């Protein structure tokens, strides 16, 4: 193994944040180490080798071989020898040959050594990484229930319109390389241009990278497709998974849209109607030949209500209409005369019964 690769391996297995992530992964730490790996693809092999090594170290049923123990303690000795800590007596002990007696307690000794060494060397060996972890885990999470839409201003000045039943996750402070956010649901982004500091939106198995532009992403979990629609500027949409049978990245110009099939995992580029795609952020509700079930589902999410149906709706139900900041009662009143239905509210106005 090359010296640089060995140093990366050493750095990771003695990194407090890395060890904690391997032992107790969570969403925030997953986000950081996935990002670390994407930015350092040349160290992929050492990354997973270190991960496997730490997993084995902390597995109660596993025991290190003599070779692995020598390898581990050798790394600790090497790091100790280069540190600025004044432990002359300890150096003499650590520099001695590893005895069979010590190997007898391989699991306990190795685990203890890693914990102690990590704590003692934390400032000198992992100061930069620790700072990054501390910054990246300070999250802001905006989550809208059904019936609510909101506007969010990110730390760089980027404006986001967040739709109902949608969640936006972003760090309180963007790092020096990438402005990375996560979206579940739908949002419209008006991104501030910053040279050499791209803005990336992670949505499921796709990432959208821009420098300064405006675009809409519809990634609701209940839909079969994920749509990314560009209004101004230019973006690159790429997969976060490897698929030799499909395009891995697509560039979009204004008026172009990527549709990603969640089942086949294929991306297709086509044209789209800008006004229809972003109407929601201006309070415009559009129905285009929708059936009864889709009509009810849209109203529930848009207004945050629950419908209860009595009787059977007409089989030929097909509704077209555009409503600008309308009250739900105005919509129901208009539909009532077309399809001969009745509706009643409960006292809170959140539960509506439709009768045919």
KOLNU-602168 format. One line per 2 residues: their letters; for each residue y, x, z of C-alpha. Coordinates in steps of 0.25 Angstrom, whole numbers, always signed. Each point is the difference from the previous one (the first is absolute). Layout:
<pts>
A> Y:X:Z | ... .
</pts>
This chain:
<pts>
XX> +0:+0:+0 | +14:+5:-4 .
XX> +9:+4:+12 | +10:-11:-3 .
XX> -11:-10:+0 | -5:+5:+13 .
XX> +14:+0:+6 | +1:-15:-4 .
XX> -14:-3:+6 | +4:+7:+13 .
XX> +14:-7:+1 | -7:-14:-2 .
XX> -11:+2:+11 | +10:+5:+10 .
XX> +10:-11:-3 | +2:-10:+11 .
XX> +5:-11:-9 | -12:+3:-10 .
XX> -10:+0:+11 | +5:-13:+6 .
XX> +0:-7:-14 | -14:+4:-2 .
XX> -5:-5:+13 | +9:-13:+1 .
XX> +6:-3:-14 | +10:-11:-1 .
XX> +9:-6:-11 | +12:+10:+3 .
XX> -8:+12:+1 | -8:-4:-13 .
XX> +13:-1:-7 | +4:+14:+4 .
XX> -12:+7:-3 | -3:-7:-13 .
XX> +14:+4:-4 | -2:+15:+4 .
XX> -13:+0:-9 | +8:-6:-12 .
XX> +11:+11:+2 | -10:+11:+1 .
XX> -12:-3:-9 | -4:+15:-1 .
XX> -4:-1:+14 | -9:-12:-1 .
XX> -13:+8:+2 | +5:+6:+13 .
XX> +6:-13:+4 | -14:-7:+0 .
XX> -7:+12:+5 | +9:+0:+12 .
XX> -2:-15:+2 | -15:+1:+0 .
XX> +1:+12:+9 | +8:-7:+11 .
XX> -8:-13:-2 | -13:+9:+4 .
XX> +8:+7:+11 | +3:-13:+7 .
XX> -14:-7:-3 | -8:-1:+13 .
XX> -13:+1:-7 | +3:+12:-9 .
XX> -1:+14:+4 | +6:+12:-7 .
XX> -9:+11:-6 | +2:+14:+5 .
XX> +7:+3:-13 | +10:-11:+1 .
XX> +3:+3:+14 | +3:+15:-3 .
XX> +8:-5:-12 | +8:-10:+9 .
XX> +2:+10:+11 | +4:+11:-10 .
XX> +11:-9:-5 | +5:-3:+14 .
XX> +0:+15:+3 | +8:+3:-12 .
XX> +10:-10:+3 | +1:+4:+14 .
XX> +2:+15:-4 | +12:-4:-9 .
XX> +7:-9:+10 | +12:+4:+9 .
XX> -7:-5:+13 | -1:+11:+10 .
XX> -14:+0:+4 | -5:+14:+0 .
XX> -12:-3:+9 | -4:-11:-9 .
XX> +0:+8:-12 | -10:+10:+6 .
XX> -9:-11:+3 | +1:-7:-14 .
XX> -1:+12:-7 | -14:+3:+6 .
XX> -13:-3:-8 | -4:-14:+1 .
XX> -12:+0:+10 | -13:-8:-1 .
XX> +4:-7:+13 | +12:-5:-6 .
XX> -7:-5:-12 | -9:-8:+10 .
XX> +12:-9:+3 | +4:-1:-14 .
XX> +5:-14:-1 | +8:+0:+14 .
XX> +6:+14:-2 | +4:-3:-14 .
XX> +7:-13:+3 | +7:+6:+12 .
XX> +5:+11:-8 | +5:-9:-11 .
XX> +8:-8:+10 | +5:+11:+8 .
XX> +4:+9:-12 | +6:-12:-7 .
XX> +9:-3:+12 | +4:+14:+2 .
XX> +3:+3:-15 | +6:-13:-3 .
XX> +14:+4:-1 | -2:+13:-8 .
XX> -11:-5:-10 | +3:-14:-3 .
XX> +15:-2:+3 | +3:-4:-14 .
XX> -11:-10:-2 | +2:-5:+14 .
XX> +15:-3:-3 | -5:-7:-13 .
XX> -10:-9:+8 | +11:-4:+10 .
XX> +9:-4:-11 | -9:-8:-9 .
XX> -7:-8:+11 | +14:-6:+4 .
XX> -2:-13:-8 | +8:-12:-3 .
XX> -8:-12:-4 | +6:-13:-5 .
XX> -9:-11:-2 | +3:-14:-5 .
XX> -8:-13:+3 | -1:-11:-10 .
XX> +13:-7:-2 | +9:+13:+3 .
XX> +6:+9:-10 | +9:+12:+5 .
XX> +8:+12:-5 | -2:+14:+5 .
XX> +8:+13:-1 | -8:+12:+0 .
XX> +5:+14:+6 | +4:+5:-14 .
XX> +8:-13:-3 | -10:-6:-9 .
XX> +0:-15:+1 | -13:-8:+1 .
XX> -1:-15:-2 | -13:-4:+8 .
XX> -7:-13:-4 | -8:-9:+9 .
XX> -14:+4:+6 | +4:+15:-3 .
XX> +1:+12:+8 | +8:+13:-3 .
XX> -3:+13:+8 | +9:+12:-1 .
XX> +3:+12:+9 | +13:+0:+8 .
XX> +4:+13:-7 | -5:+4:-14 .
XX> -6:+14:-1 | +6:+11:-9 .
XX> -10:-2:-11 | -3:-15:-3 .
XX> +6:-13:+5 | -13:-7:+2 .
XX> -2:-15:+4 | -11:-10:+0 .
XX> +0:-14:-4 | -10:-12:+2 .
XX> +5:-12:-7 | +12:-1:-9 .
XX> +14:+7:+0 | +11:+4:-10 .
XX> +5:+14:+2 | +14:+5:-4 .
XX> -2:+15:+2 | +11:+10:+2 .
XX> -1:+12:-9 | -2:+13:+7 .
XX> -3:+13:-9 | -13:+6:+4 .
XX> -3:-10:+10 | -9:-11:-7 .
XX> -2:-14:+6 | -15:-4:+1 .
XX> -5:-14:+3 | -15:+0:+4 .
XX> -6:-14:-2 | -15:+0:+1 .
XX> -7:+9:-10 | +13:+3:-8 .
XX> +13:+8:+3 | +13:-2:-7 .
XX> +9:+12:-1 | +15:-1:-4 .
XX> +13:+8:+2 | +10:-11:-1 .
XX> -3:-14:-6 | -3:-15:+3 .
XX> -13:-6:-1 | -9:-11:+6 .
XX> -14:+1:+5 | -9:-12:+3 .
XX> -13:+5:+7 | -4:-13:+8 .
XX> -14:+2:+5 | -4:-14:-5 .
XX> +3:+3:-14 | -10:+7:-10 .
XX> +11:+9:-6 | +11:+9:+5 .
XX> +13:-1:-8 | +10:+11:-1 .
XX> +12:-4:-8 | +12:+9:-4 .
XX> +14:-6:-1 | +8:+13:-1 .
XX> -2:+15:-1 | -14:+6:-2 .
XX> -12:+1:+9 | -14:+6:+0 .
XX> -12:-8:+5 | -12:+8:+4 .
XX> -14:-3:+6 | -3:+6:+14 .
XX> -15:-1:-4 | -8:+8:-11 .
XX> -5:-8:-11 | -5:+7:-13 .
XX> +0:-13:-8 | +14:-4:+2 .
XX> +14:+5:-2 | +5:+7:+13 .
XX> +15:-1:-2 | +10:-8:-8 .
XX> +15:+1:-3 | +8:-12:+0 .
XX> +13:-3:-7 | +9:-12:+3 .
XX> -6:-13:-3 | -14:+6:+1 .
XX> -11:-4:+10 | -13:+6:+5 .
XX> -11:-10:+4 | -11:+6:+8 .
XX> -13:-7:+1 | -5:+1:+14 .
XX> -15:-2:-4 | -1:+8:-13 .
XX> +11:+10:+5 | +6:+1:-14 .
XX> +15:+1:-2 | +7:-7:-12 .
XX> +14:+1:-5 | +7:-12:-6 .
XX> +14:-7:-1 | +5:-10:+11 .
XX> +11:-10:+2 | +9:+7:+10 .
XX> +7:-13:+5 | -14:-6:+3 .
XX> -5:+12:+7 | +12:+2:+9 .
XX> +4:-15:+2 | -5:+0:+14 .
XX> +9:+10:+6 | +12:-9:-5 .
XX> -6:-13:+7 | -6:-6:-13 .
XX> -13:-6:+0 | -7:-2:-13 .
XX> -12:-8:-4 | -6:+2:-14 .
XX> -11:-10:-3 | -6:+1:+14 .
XX> -11:-8:+5 | +0:-8:+13 .
XX> -7:+11:+9 | +10:+11:-5 .
XX> +11:-9:+2 | -3:-3:+14 .
XX> -4:+15:+3 | +14:+4:-6 .
XX> +8:-10:+9 | -8:+4:+13 .
XX> +3:+15:-2 | +15:-2:-5 .
XX> +4:-10:+11 | -10:+4:+11 .
XX> -6:-14:+2 | -14:-5:+0 .
XX> -5:-12:-9 | -11:-10:+3 .
XX> -5:-8:-12 | -6:-14:+1 .
XX> -6:-6:-13 | -2:+6:-13 .
XX> +11:+6:-8 | +1:-3:-15 .
XX> -9:+9:-9 | +11:+2:-10 .
XX> +10:+6:+10 | +8:+10:-7 .
XX> +14:+3:+5 | +12:+7:-7 .
XX> +13:+2:+8 | +10:+10:+5 .
XX> +6:-2:+13 | +12:+8:+5 .
XX> +1:+1:+15 | -5:-14:+1 .
XX> -5:-7:+13 | -15:-3:+0 .
XX> +3:-15:+2 | +8:+0:-13 .
XX> -12:+6:-8 | -10:-10:+6 .
XX> +10:-12:-2 | +0:+4:-15 .
XX> -15:+2:-1 | -2:-13:+7 .
XX> +4:-9:-11 | -7:+8:-11 .
XX> -14:-1:+7 | +1:-12:+9 .
XX> -2:+8:+13 | +5:-2:+14 .
XX> +4:+10:+11 | +3:+1:+14 .
XX> +5:+11:+10 | -4:+2:+14 .
XX> +11:+1:+11 | +2:+15:-2 .
XX> +0:-1:-15 | -11:+11:-2 .
XX> -11:-9:-3 | +0:-9:-12 .
XX> -10:-11:-4 | -1:-4:-15 .
XX> -7:-13:-3 | -5:-5:-13 .
</pts>
